[in-house]
Amino acid sequence: MAHAVGITPDRLEAAGRPDAAEVLQEIARPSTPAAMISALAGLEPWQRDVILRSLDARPRSRREKALLLRTLAEEIERQADADRDPPLGTEEAL
């Protein structure tokens, strides 16, 4: 409903509805890029099992699990980008 009438996640947070703000942020987020999906897809089966079991260590909603996995995929992608691109000003970049 908040999305339909243009209420922002920040406004929901201020109104004491962090849960609704999180859902609204998920709605507004563009679909997961293929690079993020491939970052997790490239894991060994045992690694995926470890991650999924750790997500079940405490009760979480499916949305929470998806957000955590998306965050993990983003971090993997950031690290991969950092490995590919040497920092500017270094001999490697020259």
C-alpha positions in Angstrom: 0.0 0.0 0.0 2.8 2.4 0.9 4.4 1.7 -2.5 1.1 2.5 -4.3 0.8 5.9 -2.7 4.5 6.9 -2.9 5.5 6.6 0.8 9.3 6.2 1.1 11.1 3.6 3.2 12.6 6.5 5.3 9.1 7.7 6.2 8.0 4.2 7.2 11.2 3.9 9.4 10.3 7.3 11.1 6.8 6.1 11.7 8.1 3.1 13.6 7.6 0.5 10.8 11.1 -0.8 10.0 9.6 -4.1 8.9 7.4 -2.4 6.3 10.3 -0.1 5.3 12.4 -3.3 4.5 9.6 -4.7 2.4 9.2 -1.4 0.5 13.0 -1.3 -0.1 12.8 -4.8 -1.6 10.0 -3.8 -3.9 11.9 -0.8 -5.1 15.1 -2.7 -5.6 15.8 -3.7 -9.2 15.8 -7.4 -9.9 19.0 -9.3 -8.9 21.6 -8.9 -11.6 22.9 -12.1 -13.3 26.4 -11.4 -11.9 25.1 -11.7 -8.3 23.2 -14.9 -9.1 26.3 -16.4 -10.7 28.4 -15.4 -7.7 26.4 -17.7 -5.5 25.8 -20.3 -8.2 29.5 -20.8 -8.5 29.7 -22.2 -5.0 30.3 -25.8 -4.4 27.2 -27.7 -3.2 28.6 -28.2 0.3 29.3 -24.4 0.5 25.7 -23.6 -0.4 24.5 -26.2 2.2 26.7 -24.5 4.9 25.2 -21.1 4.0 21.6 -22.3 4.0 22.0 -24.2 7.3 23.6 -21.1 8.9 20.5 -19.0 7.7 18.3 -21.5 9.5 20.3 -21.2 12.8 17.6 -18.8 14.0 14.1 -18.3 12.7 14.0 -16.1 9.6 11.4 -15.2 7.1 12.0 -16.1 3.4 12.3 -12.5 2.7 15.0 -12.1 5.4 16.9 -15.1 3.9 16.7 -13.6 0.4 18.0 -10.3 1.7 20.9 -11.9 3.4 21.8 -14.0 0.4 21.5 -10.9 -1.9 23.8 -9.0 0.5 26.3 -11.9 0.5 26.2 -12.1 -3.3 26.8 -8.3 -3.5 29.8 -8.6 -1.2 31.3 -11.5 -3.3 30.8 -9.4 -6.4 32.5 -6.4 -4.8 35.5 -8.5 -3.8 35.7 -10.0 -7.4 35.6 -6.5 -8.8 38.4 -5.4 -6.5 40.5 -8.4 -7.5 40.0 -7.6 -11.2 40.7 -3.8 -11.0 44.0 -2.7 -9.4 43.7 0.5 -7.4 44.4 3.7 -9.3 47.9 5.1 -8.7 49.5 1.7 -8.2 52.1 0.2 -10.5 49.7 -2.6 -11.4 47.2 0.0 -12.8 49.9 1.7 -15.0 
